[in-house]
């Protein structure tokens, strides 16, 4: 019978599980990554297998701010994760709780 640790290790080998764990870690440390003000207006919502971090912003202005700071956000996220997981930052605008594909959502990559 396998122990819980070996089962979890096996799951973390799969990319989607690893990305989900990393996203959760980033979400918990988001204020450290981007600062309190930006953290209050943005949320990391996805980290895909190519290293694209999708950030939901409450307005186009806050999305632009993330875009201007894209390289710094990626570097800070990688420091928080302890590895080079984030290669690019993409923003979506969604002022409400509908999610990243909600009405009025647009995306840009930096």
N, C-alpha and C positions, 0 to 999 in steps of 0.2 A: 504494500500500500504506500502510495506517495504521500509525503508530507505537504502541508499547506505551502511552505516556502518553495518547494520545487514546482508546485503547480503554478504559483504566482510568478516565479521566474520564467516558466514556460509561456505564460500569457504575455509577459512584458517583452518577450522576444518579438511578438507580432507587432508590427509598426503602428497599427491603429490603437492598440492598447497603450503603447509607449507614448504616442502623441497625446492621448487623452490624459494620461498621468502628468505629462509635462504641461499641458494646458491648465490642469487643475493647480499645479504648483505655481504657474505664472499668475493665475487668477488670485491666488492667496497672497502673492507678493506684488501685485500690480502697482500699488502706490509706491513701492520701492523702485520699480522699473521705470515708471513715467512721472512720478511726483503726485502729490495729493490732488492738486487742482485738475490735472489731466485725467487722473484715475477716477475722479468724480464725474467725468463726462464721457469716459470711454471704458470699454470692456473687451478683453481678449475673448474671442468666441470660437476660434478654430486654429489648429496648427496641423497642417497637412504633411504628407510624406515627402513633399518637395522642400519643406522648410518655410512655407509661406504662412505667416501668422496673420490671421484676419482679425481686425479690431473693429468693433462696433462703436460708432461715435453718435452723440446725441444731436449733432447738427453738422452741416457742411463746413462751418468754420472750425469746429473741433477736429473733423476729419482732415482738413487741410493742415492743422497744427501737427497732427500725428504724421502726416505726409512730410512736412518740413523736417521733422525729427526722425524720420524713418530709420536711418542708419544708426542713430543713437539709441532708438527704441530696440532695434535688433541686437545691438551690442549689449545693452543693459539686460535684455531678456536672456541672452546667452550667459551672461555673468550670473544671473539669478538661477539659471538651470544648471550651471556648472559644465556646460558643453555647448558646442556650436550647433544648435538645433534650428535656430531662426536665421533664414537667409534673406527673406524679403518680408515687408510689412504691407498689407493690403487693408484698406479701410472700406467700411460700408456705413451709410448714414441711416440710422433708424432711431427716431426720437422716442419710440414707444417700446413696449414689451413684446412686440410681435415677432422679433427675431431678425436675423440678418437678411432674410429674403422678404421682409415685410414691405408694405407700400412705400414708395418713395426711396427705397434702398438703391444706392448706386455704389459702384466699387472702383477704386483706383489702387494701383500697385506702385510702390516706391522701392 
